[in-house]
Amino acid sequence: MSTPEIATAPAPTRVAHHRRYLMCRPEHFTVEYKINPWMEPATPTDTAKAVEQWQKLHDLYLELGHEVELIEPLAGYPDMVYTANGGFVIGGRAYVPEFYYEQRRGESPAFAEWFRANGFDTVLPKEVNEGEGDFLLAGDVILAGTGFRSAGDSHREVHEVFDREVVTLTLVDPRFYHLDTALTVLDPVQGVENGGPERANVAYLPNAFDEASRKILAERFPDAILVADEDGAVFGLNSASDGYNVIISPRATGFEKQLRERGYNPIMVDLSELLLGGGGIKCCTLELRGA
C-alpha cells in the first residue's frame, strides 16, 4: 500500500513595498575605540573594502526600485555609516538621536540638519535614544529596545512624539546591544486572518531578550520566525525587508532557509568589514517614512 501524500499549505504570497532609505558612505570607517563587543581597535580595518561592500548594498536597493538618500560623512565620526542610529522617522516626522556614548554625539546635529533641510518635521530629544537601532515600527506599534543604549524614558518620549503604542523589550546579551540586531520586521502589516487584528510579521532571536520580553513577543507575534543563535551571532537579524525581498548576511544560512519557507526572497549581501564596527545591513539603513 502506498503512503498517502500529506498536503502542505503553500507559503503566503509576499508583496514588495517601495522604500526610501537614508545611507552614509563609509569614507572614514575605521575602528579606533570600543563601544560594543564587536569592536577591537587592535584589529586592522580596510576602509576601501568597507566602501566597496557598502556600495553593493546601496546599489541593490536601487535595483529593487527603492530610493536612497545620502548624508555627507563627517571626518572623525567613523560610525556615521550606521545611519539607522541617526533617527526614527514616521509620517514625515523625524525624532533625532541622543547618543549614549560621547564618541557618537557629534553625529546628532548633522542628522538633525539633514532632516530639516529635506523637509522633515524634526524633533530634538531630551532622552538618550539611538534611533531606529532601538525603535522598530511593526504595524501600528513601536517596538522599543532597552538594556544597553536607549533609556527607558526615551520610550515615553517616542510615544509622545508619534502618539503610538510603544512596547518595551529588554535586551540582555551585550552582543545584541540594539533591538535591530536581535529582531527584524519582515512585513509592514500581515493581512487580517480569520477576522483577527492586523499585525506585523517579525523574526527574532529569543535568547537576546529577557523572559518578560520573550513572553510579550510570543503573545504579540505567534507566527514569528524564531532564529537560531548561530544565525543571530553573524548578525543575521540585522537585515532589511521590503515585505518580499529580505537582505541578510550570507552567513545566516539557517535564517535564509526559514525565510524561503515562509515565502520571502532572501538576498545575501556581505558587510563583513562593517561588522568589525558592530554594524550590519540594517545598521546602514534608516527608513524615511513620509507623510
C-alpha positions as CSV (number, residue, x, y, z in Angstrom):
1,M,0.0,0.0,0.0
2,S,1.4,3.4,-1.0
3,T,1.8,6.1,1.6
4,P,-0.7,8.9,1.0
5,E,0.9,12.3,0.3
6,I,0.4,14.9,3.1
7,A,-0.9,18.2,1.7
8,T,1.0,21.2,2.9
9,A,-0.2,24.8,2.9
10,P,1.6,26.9,0.3
11,A,3.7,29.8,1.5
12,P,1.9,33.1,1.6
13,T,2.2,35.5,-1.3
14,R,4.6,38.2,-0.2
15,V,4.5,41.7,-1.7
16,A,7.4,44.1,-2.1
17,H,6.7,47.7,-0.9
18,H,8.5,50.8,-2.0
19,R,11.0,52.1,0.5
20,R,13.0,55.3,0.9
21,Y,16.3,55.0,2.8
22,L,19.0,57.2,4.2
23,M,22.6,56.0,4.0
24,C,26.1,57.3,4.6
25,R,29.1,56.3,2.6
26,P,31.8,54.9,5.0
27,E,34.6,57.1,3.7
28,H,36.0,57.5,7.2
29,F,35.3,54.0,8.5
30,T,37.8,52.5,11.0
31,V,37.7,51.1,14.5
32,E,39.5,53.4,16.8
33,Y,37.6,52.8,20.1
34,K,35.4,50.1,21.7
35,I,31.8,50.9,22.5
36,N,30.4,47.4,21.7
37,P,31.7,43.8,22.0
38,W,32.3,43.6,18.2
39,M,34.8,46.4,18.1
40,E,38.5,45.7,18.6
41,P,40.7,48.7,17.9
42,A,43.8,46.4,17.5
43,T,42.2,44.7,14.5
44,P,43.1,46.3,11.2
45,T,40.3,47.6,9.1
46,D,40.1,48.2,5.4
47,T,38.2,51.4,4.5
48,A,38.2,50.7,0.8
49,K,36.7,47.3,1.4
50,A,34.1,48.8,3.6
51,V,33.1,51.3,0.9
52,E,33.0,48.5,-1.7
53,Q,30.7,46.3,0.4
54,W,28.5,49.2,1.3
55,Q,28.2,50.2,-2.3
56,K,26.8,46.8,-3.2
57,L,24.1,47.2,-0.6
58,H,23.4,50.8,-1.8
59,D,23.1,49.6,-5.5
60,L,20.9,46.7,-4.6
61,Y,18.3,48.9,-3.0
62,L,18.2,50.9,-6.3
63,E,18.0,47.7,-8.3
64,L,15.0,46.7,-6.2
65,G,13.3,50.0,-7.0
66,H,13.8,51.8,-3.7
67,E,15.0,55.4,-3.2
68,V,18.3,56.1,-1.4
69,E,19.2,59.5,0.0
70,L,22.7,60.2,1.2
71,I,24.1,62.2,4.2
72,E,27.6,63.6,4.0
73,P,30.0,61.6,6.1
74,L,31.9,63.6,8.7
75,A,35.6,63.1,9.4
76,G,36.2,61.9,12.9
77,Y,32.9,60.0,13.1
78,P,33.6,56.5,11.6
79,D,30.3,55.1,12.9
80,M,28.2,57.6,10.9
81,V,27.8,54.9,8.3
82,Y,25.3,53.2,10.7
83,T,22.5,55.6,9.7
84,A,19.8,53.5,11.4
85,N,21.0,55.2,14.7
86,G,20.6,58.6,13.1
87,G,16.9,58.9,13.8
88,F,13.4,57.4,13.8
89,V,11.0,58.6,11.1
90,I,7.3,58.1,10.8
91,G,4.8,60.2,8.7
92,G,7.4,62.8,7.8
93,R,8.4,63.5,11.4
94,A,12.0,62.7,12.4
95,Y,13.0,62.0,16.0
96,V,16.7,62.8,16.4
97,P,19.0,60.6,18.4
98,E,20.8,61.5,21.6
99,F,23.7,59.0,21.6
100,Y,24.7,57.1,24.7
101,Y,28.5,57.3,24.0
102,E,30.4,60.5,23.6
103,Q,32.2,59.2,20.6
104,R,29.0,59.4,18.5
105,R,27.3,62.5,19.9
106,G,28.7,64.8,17.2
107,E,26.6,62.9,14.7
108,S,23.2,64.1,16.1
109,P,23.4,67.8,14.8
110,A,24.4,66.5,11.4
111,F,21.3,64.2,11.2
112,A,19.1,67.0,12.6
113,E,20.3,69.4,9.9
114,W,19.8,66.8,7.2
115,F,16.2,66.2,8.3
116,R,15.4,69.9,8.4
117,A,16.9,70.6,5.0
118,N,14.9,67.8,3.5
119,G,11.5,68.9,4.8
120,F,11.1,66.6,7.8
121,D,9.3,67.8,11.0
122,T,12.4,67.5,13.2
123,V,12.0,66.7,16.9
124,L,15.1,67.1,19.1
125,P,15.2,64.6,22.0
126,K,15.6,65.1,25.7
127,E,16.2,61.5,26.4
128,V,19.1,59.1,25.4
129,N,18.0,57.2,22.3
130,E,19.7,55.7,19.3
131,G,17.0,56.0,16.7
132,E,15.9,53.1,14.6
133,G,18.6,51.0,16.2
134,D,16.2,50.6,19.1
135,F,12.9,51.7,17.7
136,L,11.2,49.4,15.0
137,L,7.8,50.1,13.6
138,A,5.7,46.9,13.5
139,G,2.3,47.6,12.0
140,D,1.0,50.5,14.2
141,V,3.1,49.6,17.2
142,I,6.6,50.8,18.0
143,L,8.8,48.1,19.4
144,A,11.4,49.7,21.7
145,G,14.6,48.2,22.8
146,T,16.4,49.0,26.1
147,G,19.1,47.4,28.3
148,F,22.3,48.8,26.7
149,R,21.7,52.1,24.8
150,S,18.3,53.7,24.6
151,A,17.0,54.6,28.1
152,G,13.5,53.8,29.3
153,D,12.5,57.4,29.4
154,S,13.1,57.6,25.6
155,H,10.2,55.1,25.2
156,R,7.9,57.5,26.9
157,E,9.3,60.3,24.7
158,V,8.9,58.4,21.4
159,H,5.3,57.6,22.4
160,E,4.7,61.4,22.9
161,V,6.4,62.3,19.6
162,F,4.4,59.8,17.4
163,D,1.3,59.1,19.5
164,R,1.6,55.4,19.0
165,E,1.6,52.4,21.3
166,V,5.2,51.6,22.5
167,V,6.2,48.1,23.6
168,T,9.3,47.9,25.7
169,L,11.6,44.9,25.0
170,T,14.7,44.4,27.2
171,L,17.9,43.1,25.7
172,V,20.2,41.0,27.9
173,D,23.1,39.9,25.6
174,P,25.7,42.7,25.1
175,R,26.5,41.4,21.6
176,F,22.9,42.4,20.7
177,Y,23.1,45.9,22.1
178,H,20.4,47.4,19.8
179,L,17.0,46.0,19.1
180,D,17.7,45.9,15.3
181,T,20.5,43.3,15.9
182,A,18.0,40.9,17.6
183,L,14.7,41.5,15.8
184,T,13.7,42.4,12.2
185,V,10.3,43.4,10.9
186,L,9.6,41.4,7.8
187,D,6.2,42.8,6.7
188,P,4.7,46.2,7.2
189,V,1.4,44.5,8.0
190,Q,0.4,40.9,7.8
191,G,-3.1,40.6,6.4
192,V,-6.2,40.1,8.6
193,E,-6.6,36.4,9.4
194,N,-9.9,34.9,10.5
195,G,-11.3,38.2,11.3
196,G,-8.5,39.0,13.8
197,P,-6.4,42.2,14.1
198,E,-3.8,43.2,11.6
199,R,-0.2,42.5,12.9
200,A,3.3,42.8,11.5
201,N,5.4,39.7,10.8
202,V,8.7,39.6,12.5
203,A,11.8,37.4,13.1
204,Y,13.8,37.5,16.3
205,L,16.5,35.8,18.4
206,P,14.8,34.6,21.6
207,N,18.0,34.4,23.7
208,A,18.7,38.1,23.2
209,F,15.8,39.1,25.4
210,D,14.8,38.7,29.0
211,E,12.0,36.3,30.0
212,A,9.3,39.0,30.2
213,S,10.2,40.3,26.7
214,R,10.1,36.8,25.2
215,K,6.6,36.4,26.6
216,I,5.5,39.6,25.1
217,L,6.9,38.7,21.7
218,A,5.3,35.2,21.8
219,E,1.9,36.7,22.6
220,R,2.1,39.5,20.0
221,F,3.8,37.6,17.2
222,P,2.7,34.0,17.5
223,D,3.8,33.3,13.8
224,A,7.2,34.9,14.2
225,I,10.3,33.2,12.8
226,L,12.5,32.2,15.7
227,V,16.1,32.5,14.7
228,A,18.8,30.2,15.9
229,D,21.8,31.5,17.9
230,E,24.3,30.7,15.2
231,D,22.4,32.9,12.7
232,G,22.0,35.7,15.3
233,A,25.7,35.6,16.1
234,V,26.6,36.5,12.5
235,F,24.1,39.5,12.6
236,G,21.6,37.6,10.5
237,L,18.7,39.6,12.1
238,N,20.3,42.9,11.2
239,S,18.5,42.8,7.9
240,A,16.3,44.9,5.8
241,S,12.9,43.8,4.3
242,D,10.5,45.4,1.8
243,G,7.9,42.8,2.5
244,Y,9.2,40.3,0.0
245,N,12.9,40.8,-0.5
246,V,14.9,40.4,2.7
247,I,18.6,41.5,2.6
248,I,20.6,39.3,5.0
249,S,24.1,38.2,5.9
250,P,25.4,35.4,3.6
251,R,26.5,33.5,6.8
252,A,22.9,33.3,8.2
253,T,22.2,30.1,6.2
254,G,19.5,28.8,8.6
255,F,17.6,32.1,8.6
256,E,17.8,32.1,4.8
257,K,16.1,28.7,4.7
258,Q,13.4,29.9,7.1
259,L,12.7,32.9,5.0
260,R,12.3,30.9,1.8
261,E,9.9,28.5,3.6
262,R,7.7,31.5,4.6
263,G,7.6,32.9,1.0
264,Y,10.2,35.6,1.3
265,N,13.1,36.2,-1.1
266,P,16.3,36.4,0.9
267,I,19.2,38.2,-0.8
268,M,22.7,37.9,0.6
269,V,25.0,40.9,1.0
270,D,28.3,40.6,2.7
271,L,29.1,43.5,5.1
272,S,31.8,41.7,7.0
273,E,34.1,44.7,7.1
274,L,31.5,46.9,8.7
275,L,30.7,44.1,11.2
276,L,34.1,44.9,12.7
277,G,32.4,48.1,13.9
278,G,29.4,46.2,15.2
279,G,27.0,47.0,12.4
280,G,25.4,45.2,9.5
281,I,22.8,45.7,6.8
282,K,20.0,47.3,8.9
283,C,22.5,49.4,10.8
284,C,23.5,51.0,7.5
285,T,19.8,51.7,6.5
286,L,17.5,54.3,8.0
287,E,13.9,54.2,6.7
288,L,12.4,57.5,5.7
289,R,8.7,57.1,6.1
290,G,6.9,60.0,4.5
291,A,3.6,61.6,5.4
